[in-house]
Structure formats: structure tokens, C-alpha cells
Amino acid sequence: MTILTALLALGGLTLLLALMLIVANTKLYVYEDPRIDEVESMLPHANCGACGYPGCRPFAEALVKGEMLPGKCTVSSEDGRKAIASYLGVDAGAEEKRVARLACAGGVNVAVNRAKYEGLSSCRGAALISGGGKGCSWGCLGHGDCETVCDFDAITMNEFGLPVVDEAKCTACGDCVEVCPKDLFSLQPISRRLWVACKSQEAGDGVLEDCEVGCTACGKCAMDAPDLITMKYNLPVINYSGRHQTQIPIQRCPTGAIVWLDEKQGPIKGPEAKKIIRKGKLKMGES
């Protein structure tokens, strides 16, 4: 009898809990559109955040709700975006791809280090020690934090200790923007080919003592393209709302601080920019 009573009690308890779960599932059930799973499977699963959502799942939910258009996903292929649009019966929309741009060209062959940093190989760590030791306090420290945090292998460090962004791989996730202690990265529409590759706010030829490719604030680019470029804090500021698809501003730049970012050739300098042929690293304090 004791065993029978125990079995009945256990069976009754199990039945009661099962009934409670059934009732709870019925009362608390939240309907989820089955199209969300299908749309999510059609997305690239990069979870990069370039669309403005923390991952592909929330973006898929927004697409199904009609809050966004597939074109917002710049990582997906054109065919992928059209497939999602066709499935949902909406317009694909269009969103210009954005990429990370670096506002510095001061590699070890042209920029001076005034002090030697020894410690954790990290830009953030070096920046805490008197700014990292670089002569230009705005310049890239070259320890590659941006390369480390990039989950898409879109950033590699070149032989001069400068990050190089692969536009095809860049998803505009913004991780490099957040990690750079000098705030040298920004996310820009890919059509912006005219670019100021310097962030120094110093002026005059004294800038060249720290970096041979730094902007001296001579203002020639602003004089040649006054409707496009203004000088602010000793740096050219490009008005991208105007007609910026022109190489006129780079023509007389004496240092090549303002460049044209060619899709295949990379940074192109104007004819008056000093040619840099040095391949080796500058010695400590050398200029």
C-alpha cells in the first residue's frame, strides 16, 4: 500500500504540473510570424549591426513588420536583398554601402616617435602612457587593436604599421571606430572618395617635423575648391552634400594629406605632393 500510495501521489503531482504547463503555455503564448525564421535564413548571418539592429534576427523581425526594407542590409548581396523583397512582397529599397575610413597616413616610414613604448601591444594601452610616444599626438599608434577586433578580416596592418581597410569585406560594424583611442576611424558612404588622411590640428611647416604627410593647414585645397572645402581647426572639411566627385582639391596639396581613394589603386596624391620613397622605419626622434 505504501508503494501504491507513493506512485499515485507522484502520478497525481506529475499530472497537475503538466496541466499547469499546458494552461501557462495557452495563456502566455506569444504569436511569432513564421516568416521571421524564413527571412532570417536568407540574411548573411553576419550580425554586424550595420543595419542599425544588434543582429540578423531583430532585423528580420523589423523586415516582417514592415519597419525596414531589405536594402538596409549592405552586407547581403543584391540577389539576396531581392530574394527577401520578393518573399515579403515589398520593394528592396536601396542603401549605400558604408565602410570604415582612417584619418591618418603617418606610418613608421614618415612619422616620428619621440619616445619608445614598452608594454602590452595595444593602442589603448600605449595611449595611456603619455599618448603613446608618437610625435603627432593625433596619429595612429600602429599596434593593431582595430585589426584584432574586426571579426570580418576587413582590416590588416601594412608594413608601415597602418591599418588598411578592405572595402569588400568591411561591414561598417563600427568595432574599429569604438576601439581606436585616437578616434581615427569613421564610417563613411563608399562613394566618398575625396578624403582627408590627417587629423592633426597643428598648423605650419612645424607639422612636418613629426609627420611628413601631415596637413600643414596651407589652405590650397580650400582655395581651389571653395564651394567644397572649408578650413576648420587647421584641417580641410569636405562638404559631401556638394559635388565631391572631383580630384581638384588634391592637385596642389604639398604633403598629400588630402587624397583620392581609388577603388583599385588605393590612395592617390596630387602631383605636387612630396614623393615618399623611404621603405624603412624612421629612427627614434629622426625627422
C-alpha positions as CSV (number, residue, x, y, z in Angstrom):
1,M,0.0,0.0,0.0
2,T,2.8,2.4,0.8
3,I,4.4,1.9,-2.6
4,L,1.0,2.3,-4.3
5,T,0.2,5.5,-2.4
6,A,3.6,6.9,-3.4
7,L,3.1,6.1,-7.1
8,L,-0.4,7.6,-7.0
9,A,0.9,10.7,-5.3
10,L,3.8,11.1,-7.8
11,G,1.5,10.4,-10.8
12,G,-1.0,13.0,-9.5
13,L,1.7,15.6,-9.0
14,T,3.1,14.9,-12.5
15,L,-0.4,15.3,-14.0
16,L,-1.0,18.5,-12.0
17,L,2.3,20.0,-13.2
18,A,1.6,19.0,-16.8
19,L,-1.8,20.7,-16.6
20,M,-0.3,23.8,-15.2
21,L,2.3,23.9,-18.0
22,I,-0.5,23.5,-20.6
23,V,-2.5,26.3,-19.1
24,A,0.5,28.6,-18.8
25,N,1.5,27.9,-22.4
26,T,-2.0,28.7,-23.6
27,K,-2.3,31.9,-21.5
28,L,1.2,33.2,-22.1
29,Y,1.7,32.2,-25.7
30,V,3.1,34.9,-27.9
31,Y,2.5,34.5,-31.6
32,E,5.5,34.8,-33.8
33,D,5.2,35.3,-37.5
34,P,6.7,32.1,-39.1
35,R,8.1,34.4,-41.9
36,I,10.7,35.7,-39.4
37,D,12.6,32.4,-39.5
38,E,12.5,32.2,-43.2
39,V,13.7,35.8,-43.6
40,E,16.5,35.3,-41.1
41,S,17.7,32.2,-43.0
42,M,18.0,34.4,-46.1
43,L,20.2,37.0,-44.3
44,P,24.0,36.7,-44.3
45,H,24.2,36.0,-40.5
46,A,27.0,38.5,-40.1
47,N,25.3,40.0,-37.0
48,C,27.4,43.1,-37.7
49,G,24.9,45.8,-36.7
50,A,25.4,47.8,-39.9
51,C,21.7,47.9,-40.4
52,G,21.1,49.5,-37.1
53,Y,20.0,46.4,-35.3
54,P,22.1,44.2,-32.9
55,G,21.8,41.2,-35.1
56,C,20.1,39.5,-38.1
57,R,17.2,38.1,-36.0
58,P,16.0,41.6,-34.9
59,F,16.5,42.9,-38.4
60,A,14.4,40.0,-39.8
61,E,11.6,40.9,-37.3
62,A,11.7,44.5,-38.4
63,L,11.5,43.4,-42.1
64,V,8.5,41.2,-41.5
65,K,6.8,44.1,-39.6
66,G,7.4,46.4,-42.5
67,E,9.6,48.7,-40.4
68,M,12.6,48.3,-42.6
69,L,13.4,47.4,-46.2
70,P,15.9,44.7,-47.3
71,G,18.2,47.2,-48.9
72,K,19.3,48.3,-45.4
73,C,21.4,45.2,-45.2
74,T,24.5,46.3,-47.1
75,V,26.3,43.0,-46.3
76,S,23.9,40.9,-48.2
77,S,24.3,40.5,-52.0
78,E,22.0,42.3,-54.4
79,D,20.4,39.0,-55.3
80,G,19.9,38.2,-51.6
81,R,18.1,41.5,-51.0
82,K,15.9,41.0,-54.0
83,A,15.0,37.5,-52.8
84,I,13.9,38.8,-49.4
85,A,11.9,41.6,-51.1
86,S,10.2,39.1,-53.4
87,Y,9.4,36.8,-50.5
88,L,7.8,39.7,-48.4
89,G,6.3,41.3,-51.4
90,V,8.0,44.7,-50.8
91,D,10.4,47.0,-52.6
92,A,14.0,46.1,-51.9
93,G,15.0,49.7,-51.3
94,A,18.5,51.0,-51.6
95,E,21.1,51.8,-49.0
96,E,24.6,52.9,-49.9
97,K,27.3,50.6,-48.5
98,R,29.4,52.2,-45.8
99,V,33.0,51.5,-45.0
100,A,35.5,52.4,-42.3
101,R,37.9,55.2,-43.2
102,L,41.1,56.0,-41.4
103,A,42.1,59.7,-40.9
104,C,45.8,59.1,-40.8
105,A,48.6,58.2,-43.2
106,G,51.5,58.5,-40.7
107,G,53.2,55.2,-40.9
108,V,56.6,54.4,-39.4
109,N,58.4,55.5,-42.6
110,V,57.1,59.1,-42.4
111,A,56.0,59.7,-38.8
112,V,58.4,60.2,-35.9
113,N,58.2,58.5,-32.5
114,R,59.6,60.7,-29.7
115,A,59.6,58.0,-27.1
116,K,59.7,54.2,-27.0
117,Y,56.7,52.4,-25.7
118,E,57.2,49.1,-24.0
119,G,54.3,47.2,-22.7
120,L,51.1,45.4,-23.8
121,S,51.0,45.7,-27.6
122,S,47.8,47.7,-27.6
123,C,46.9,51.1,-28.9
124,R,44.6,51.7,-25.9
125,G,47.4,50.6,-23.5
126,A,50.0,52.8,-25.3
127,A,47.7,55.8,-25.3
128,L,47.5,55.8,-21.6
129,I,51.3,56.3,-21.4
130,S,51.8,59.9,-22.4
131,G,49.7,59.4,-25.6
132,G,51.8,56.5,-26.9
133,G,55.1,58.2,-27.7
134,K,54.3,59.4,-31.3
135,G,55.4,62.8,-32.3
136,C,51.9,63.6,-33.7
137,S,49.6,63.3,-30.8
138,W,46.7,62.7,-33.2
139,G,48.4,59.9,-35.2
140,C,47.9,56.2,-35.4
141,L,49.9,54.2,-32.9
142,G,50.0,51.2,-35.1
143,H,49.5,48.4,-32.5
144,G,46.6,46.9,-34.4
145,D,43.7,47.0,-32.0
146,C,41.4,47.6,-35.0
147,E,42.7,44.6,-36.8
148,T,42.2,42.4,-33.6
149,V,38.6,43.4,-33.1
150,C,37.5,43.1,-36.7
151,D,35.5,39.9,-36.9
152,F,35.3,40.1,-40.7
153,D,39.1,40.2,-41.5
154,A,38.5,43.6,-43.2
155,I,41.5,45.3,-41.6
156,T,45.1,44.3,-41.9
157,M,48.2,46.2,-40.8
158,N,50.6,47.1,-43.6
159,E,54.4,47.1,-43.5
160,F,54.4,50.7,-42.1
161,G,52.2,49.9,-39.2
162,L,49.0,51.4,-40.6
163,P,45.6,49.8,-40.8
164,V,44.3,49.0,-44.4
165,V,40.6,48.5,-44.8
166,D,39.3,46.0,-47.4
167,E,36.2,47.7,-48.7
168,A,34.7,44.4,-50.0
169,K,34.9,42.8,-46.6
170,C,34.0,45.8,-44.4
171,T,30.5,45.6,-43.0
172,A,30.6,49.0,-41.2
173,C,30.0,47.3,-37.9
174,G,31.8,50.1,-36.1
175,D,34.1,48.0,-33.9
176,C,37.2,49.7,-35.2
177,V,35.6,53.1,-34.5
178,E,35.0,52.2,-30.9
179,V,38.4,50.6,-30.2
180,C,40.6,53.3,-31.6
181,P,41.9,55.6,-28.8
182,K,42.7,58.4,-31.2
183,D,39.2,58.4,-32.9
184,L,40.8,58.0,-36.3
185,F,38.1,55.7,-37.8
186,S,34.7,56.8,-39.0
187,L,32.1,55.1,-41.1
188,Q,31.6,56.7,-44.5
189,P,29.4,56.0,-47.6
190,I,31.6,54.2,-50.1
191,S,31.1,57.0,-52.7
192,R,33.1,59.4,-50.6
193,R,36.4,59.1,-52.4
194,L,37.8,62.5,-51.6
195,W,39.3,62.1,-48.1
196,V,41.5,64.0,-45.6
197,A,44.0,61.4,-44.3
198,C,45.1,63.5,-41.3
199,K,43.6,64.6,-38.0
200,S,46.3,66.9,-36.7
201,Q,45.1,70.3,-35.7
202,E,48.6,71.9,-35.8
203,A,49.4,74.4,-38.5
204,G,52.5,75.4,-40.4
205,D,55.6,73.6,-41.6
206,G,56.4,72.6,-38.0
207,V,53.9,69.8,-38.5
208,L,56.4,68.1,-40.9
209,E,58.9,67.6,-38.1
210,D,56.6,65.0,-36.7
211,C,54.9,63.7,-39.9
212,E,56.0,64.2,-43.5
213,V,52.4,63.6,-44.7
214,G,50.6,65.8,-42.2
215,C,48.3,68.6,-43.1
216,T,50.1,72.0,-42.6
217,A,46.8,73.9,-43.0
218,C,48.1,75.8,-46.1
219,G,44.6,76.0,-47.4
220,K,45.4,75.4,-51.0
221,C,42.6,72.8,-51.3
222,A,40.1,75.2,-49.9
223,M,41.3,77.9,-52.3
224,D,41.0,75.6,-55.3
225,A,37.5,74.3,-54.3
226,P,35.9,77.0,-52.1
227,D,32.4,75.6,-52.6
228,L,33.5,72.2,-51.5
229,I,36.1,72.7,-48.8
230,T,36.4,74.9,-45.8
231,M,39.2,75.0,-43.2
232,K,38.2,74.3,-39.6
233,Y,40.7,73.7,-36.7
234,N,43.5,73.8,-39.3
235,L,42.0,70.9,-41.3
236,P,40.1,70.8,-44.5
237,V,36.4,69.9,-44.1
238,I,34.7,68.4,-47.1
239,N,31.1,69.3,-47.8
240,Y,29.9,65.9,-49.0
241,S,26.5,67.3,-49.8
242,G,28.1,69.1,-52.7
243,R,29.7,67.7,-55.8
244,H,32.6,65.9,-54.2
245,Q,33.4,63.5,-57.0
246,T,36.4,65.6,-58.1
247,Q,40.1,65.4,-57.7
248,I,40.7,69.1,-57.9
249,P,41.4,69.6,-54.2
250,I,44.3,67.1,-54.2
251,Q,46.2,68.7,-57.0
252,R,48.2,71.3,-55.1
253,C,48.4,69.6,-51.7
254,P,52.1,69.7,-50.8
255,T,52.1,66.8,-48.4
256,G,49.3,64.6,-49.8
257,A,47.2,64.9,-46.7
258,I,44.1,65.1,-48.8
259,V,43.8,62.2,-51.2
260,W,41.6,60.5,-53.7
261,L,40.7,56.9,-52.5
262,D,40.7,54.9,-55.8
263,E,38.8,51.7,-55.6
264,K,41.6,49.7,-57.2
265,Q,44.8,51.8,-56.7
266,G,44.2,52.9,-53.2
267,P,45.1,56.5,-52.0
268,I,46.1,58.8,-54.9
269,K,48.0,62.0,-54.1
270,G,48.3,65.2,-56.2
271,P,51.3,65.9,-58.5
272,E,52.7,68.5,-56.1
273,A,52.8,66.2,-53.1
274,K,56.3,65.2,-51.9
275,K,57.2,61.7,-53.1
276,I,57.8,59.3,-50.2
277,I,60.3,56.6,-51.2
278,R,61.5,55.6,-47.8
279,K,60.7,52.0,-47.0
280,G,62.3,51.6,-43.7
281,K,61.4,52.8,-40.2
282,L,62.4,56.3,-39.0
283,K,64.9,56.2,-36.1
284,M,63.7,57.5,-32.8
285,G,63.3,61.3,-33.0
286,E,64.5,61.4,-36.6
287,S,62.7,63.8,-38.9
